[in-house]
């Protein structure tokens, strides 16, 4: 009789232990796996967790978090696509650098102007572009916190000619009025320079043609 009671107690203890393990201990490896998947941006096949009400509530909370995360990712992707479309449509070059003069953003026009094959995001400006005048202009904007303007001459390897670029740089300031970066716009004024040179040549030629008869007349008198 004693052994029978002991056996029943052991069986009850084993069943109780198993039930407690299934209810409280067993779900946590599954929860850990769900958390890892959500952190990697993956969508688990199910958020249903075997166990007690607490693990099940954790699973439902993870499902809500995952849904919000995917919604945010879609919004960010949409905004990034719109931003890239705007940057790609800009005729002027755009460059954004941080306080250390490292590139944080550039548009395709800037890449074409400086003949960069790939976006050099995160690279110091002086290493990516290697143009002393531009580096000095941006460095001055970062140092003084004031807008600066300048003009660059760039060699165009495709046309084997020189391009003239007007640069306007303005500082980016944080809430404490500290300079945290700079934005620069690059406007190609090569055609304006060429038209101005044609105008100068035309004026010079007309002046020469007008002076020549006048000087002849003066010598005759």
C-alpha positions as CSV (number, residue, x, y, z in Angstrom):
1,X,0.0,0.0,0.0
2,X,2.8,2.4,0.9
3,X,4.5,1.8,-2.5
4,X,1.2,2.4,-4.3
5,X,0.7,5.7,-2.6
6,X,4.3,6.7,-3.3
7,X,3.9,5.7,-7.0
8,X,0.8,7.8,-7.3
9,X,2.5,10.8,-5.7
10,X,5.5,10.4,-8.0
11,X,3.1,10.2,-11.0
12,X,1.3,13.3,-9.9
13,X,4.5,15.1,-9.3
14,X,5.8,14.2,-12.8
15,X,2.5,15.2,-14.4
16,X,2.5,18.5,-12.5
17,X,6.1,19.2,-13.5
18,X,5.4,18.4,-17.1
19,X,2.3,20.7,-17.2
20,X,4.3,23.5,-15.5
21,X,7.1,23.0,-18.0
22,X,4.8,23.1,-21.0
23,X,3.0,26.1,-19.6
24,X,5.9,28.3,-18.5
25,X,9.3,26.9,-19.6
26,X,8.7,25.4,-23.0
27,X,7.3,28.6,-24.7
28,X,10.3,30.7,-24.1
29,X,12.6,29.2,-26.7
30,X,9.8,29.7,-29.2
31,X,9.4,33.3,-28.0
32,X,13.2,33.9,-28.3
33,X,13.0,32.6,-31.9
34,X,10.1,34.9,-32.7
35,X,12.0,37.9,-31.2
36,X,15.0,37.1,-33.3
37,X,13.0,36.9,-36.5
38,X,11.2,40.2,-35.9
39,X,14.5,41.9,-35.1
40,X,15.9,40.7,-38.5
41,X,12.8,42.1,-40.2
42,X,11.4,38.7,-41.1
43,X,7.7,37.7,-40.9
44,X,7.2,34.5,-38.8
45,X,4.7,32.0,-40.2
46,X,2.8,32.1,-36.9
47,X,2.8,34.0,-33.7
48,X,0.7,31.4,-31.8
49,X,2.7,30.1,-28.8
50,X,1.8,27.0,-26.9
51,X,1.7,27.6,-23.1
52,X,0.0,29.7,-20.6
53,X,-1.7,33.1,-21.1
54,X,1.4,35.1,-20.5
55,X,3.5,33.6,-23.3
56,X,0.4,33.8,-25.6
57,X,0.1,37.6,-24.8
58,X,3.8,38.0,-25.6
59,X,3.2,36.3,-29.0
60,X,0.3,38.6,-29.8
61,X,2.4,41.6,-28.8
62,X,5.2,40.4,-31.1
63,X,2.7,40.1,-33.9
64,X,1.6,43.7,-33.4
65,X,5.2,44.9,-33.3
66,X,6.0,43.0,-36.5
67,X,3.0,44.5,-38.3
68,X,4.0,48.0,-37.2
69,X,7.6,47.4,-38.3
70,X,6.6,46.2,-41.8
71,X,4.3,49.2,-42.1
72,X,7.1,51.6,-41.2
73,X,9.4,49.9,-43.6
74,X,6.9,50.3,-46.4
75,X,6.5,54.0,-45.6
76,X,10.3,54.5,-45.5
77,X,10.7,52.7,-48.8
78,X,8.1,54.9,-50.4
79,X,9.6,58.1,-49.1
80,X,13.1,57.0,-50.1
81,X,11.8,56.2,-53.6
82,X,10.2,59.6,-53.8
83,X,13.4,61.3,-52.6
84,X,15.5,59.4,-55.1
85,X,13.1,60.4,-57.9
86,X,13.3,64.1,-56.9
87,X,17.1,63.9,-56.6
88,X,17.4,62.2,-60.0
89,X,15.2,64.8,-61.7
90,X,17.3,67.7,-60.4
91,X,19.4,69.5,-63.1
92,X,21.8,70.9,-60.5
93,X,24.2,68.8,-58.5
94,X,23.4,68.3,-54.8
95,X,25.9,67.4,-52.1
96,X,25.3,67.0,-48.4
97,X,28.2,66.6,-45.9
98,X,28.3,66.1,-42.1
99,X,30.3,68.2,-39.6
100,X,33.4,66.1,-40.4
101,X,33.1,67.0,-44.1
102,X,32.1,63.4,-45.0
103,X,29.5,62.8,-47.7
104,X,26.1,61.8,-46.5
105,X,24.1,62.4,-49.7
106,X,24.6,63.1,-53.4
107,X,22.5,63.1,-56.4
108,X,23.2,61.6,-59.9
109,X,24.0,65.1,-61.4
110,X,26.8,65.6,-58.8
111,X,28.1,62.2,-59.7
112,X,28.2,63.0,-63.4
113,X,29.8,66.4,-62.8
114,X,32.7,64.9,-60.9
115,X,32.7,61.6,-62.8
116,X,32.0,59.4,-59.8
117,X,31.1,55.8,-60.7
118,X,29.4,55.0,-57.4
119,X,27.9,57.1,-54.6
120,X,30.7,57.8,-52.1
121,X,28.4,58.0,-49.0
122,X,30.4,58.0,-45.8
123,X,33.7,58.9,-47.5
124,X,35.5,62.2,-46.7
125,X,34.8,64.7,-49.4
126,X,38.5,65.4,-50.1
127,X,39.0,61.7,-50.8
128,X,36.0,61.2,-53.0
129,X,36.2,64.3,-55.2
130,X,39.8,65.4,-54.8
131,X,39.1,69.0,-55.7
132,X,41.0,71.5,-53.5
133,X,38.8,74.5,-54.2
134,X,35.6,72.6,-53.4
135,X,37.1,71.2,-50.2
136,X,38.1,74.6,-49.1
137,X,34.7,76.1,-49.9
138,X,32.8,73.5,-47.9
139,X,35.4,73.6,-45.0
140,X,34.9,77.4,-44.8
141,X,31.1,76.9,-44.6
142,X,31.5,74.3,-41.8
143,X,34.0,76.5,-39.9
144,X,32.2,79.9,-40.1
145,X,28.6,78.7,-40.2
146,X,28.0,81.1,-43.0
147,X,26.8,80.6,-46.6
148,X,29.6,80.7,-49.2
149,X,29.7,80.9,-53.0
150,X,32.4,80.0,-55.5
151,X,33.2,78.9,-59.0
152,X,34.9,75.7,-60.0
153,X,36.5,74.6,-63.3
154,X,36.1,70.9,-64.1
155,X,37.7,68.9,-66.9
156,X,35.1,66.9,-68.9
157,X,36.8,63.7,-70.1
158,X,33.9,62.9,-72.4
159,X,34.1,66.2,-74.4
160,X,37.7,67.0,-73.6
161,X,36.6,70.4,-72.6
162,X,36.4,72.5,-69.4
163,X,33.2,73.0,-67.5
164,X,32.5,76.0,-65.3
165,X,30.4,75.3,-62.2
166,X,28.9,77.8,-59.8
167,X,28.7,76.5,-56.2
168,X,26.5,77.7,-53.4
169,X,27.0,76.1,-49.9
170,X,24.9,76.7,-46.8
171,X,25.4,75.3,-43.3
172,X,23.1,72.9,-41.6
173,X,22.5,73.8,-37.9
174,X,21.0,71.9,-35.1
175,X,18.6,73.2,-32.3
176,X,21.6,74.6,-30.4
177,X,22.7,76.6,-33.5
178,X,25.8,74.3,-33.9
179,X,26.9,73.5,-37.4
180,X,26.1,69.8,-38.1
181,X,26.8,69.8,-41.8
182,X,26.4,71.6,-45.1
183,X,24.4,71.5,-48.3
184,X,25.9,72.5,-51.6
185,X,24.3,73.1,-55.0
186,X,26.3,72.9,-58.2
187,X,25.0,74.9,-61.2
188,X,26.6,74.4,-64.6
189,X,27.3,77.9,-66.1
190,X,29.5,76.7,-69.0
191,X,27.0,77.8,-71.6
192,X,26.6,81.2,-69.9
193,X,30.4,81.6,-69.9
194,X,30.6,80.7,-73.6
195,X,27.8,83.2,-74.5
196,X,29.6,85.8,-72.4
197,X,32.8,85.1,-74.3
198,X,31.0,85.4,-77.6
199,X,29.5,88.7,-76.5
200,X,32.9,90.0,-75.5
201,X,34.5,88.9,-78.8
202,X,31.6,90.5,-80.8
203,X,32.0,93.8,-78.9
204,X,35.8,93.7,-79.4
205,X,35.4,93.0,-83.1
206,X,32.8,95.8,-83.6
207,X,34.9,98.2,-81.6
208,X,37.9,97.3,-83.8
209,X,36.0,97.7,-87.0
210,X,34.7,101.1,-85.9
211,X,38.0,102.3,-84.7
212,X,39.8,101.4,-88.0
213,X,37.9,103.7,-90.3
214,X,38.0,106.5,-87.7
215,X,41.7,106.2,-87.3
216,X,42.2,106.3,-91.1
217,X,40.0,109.4,-91.3
218,X,42.0,111.1,-88.6
219,X,45.3,110.3,-90.3
220,X,44.0,111.9,-93.5
221,X,43.1,115.1,-91.8
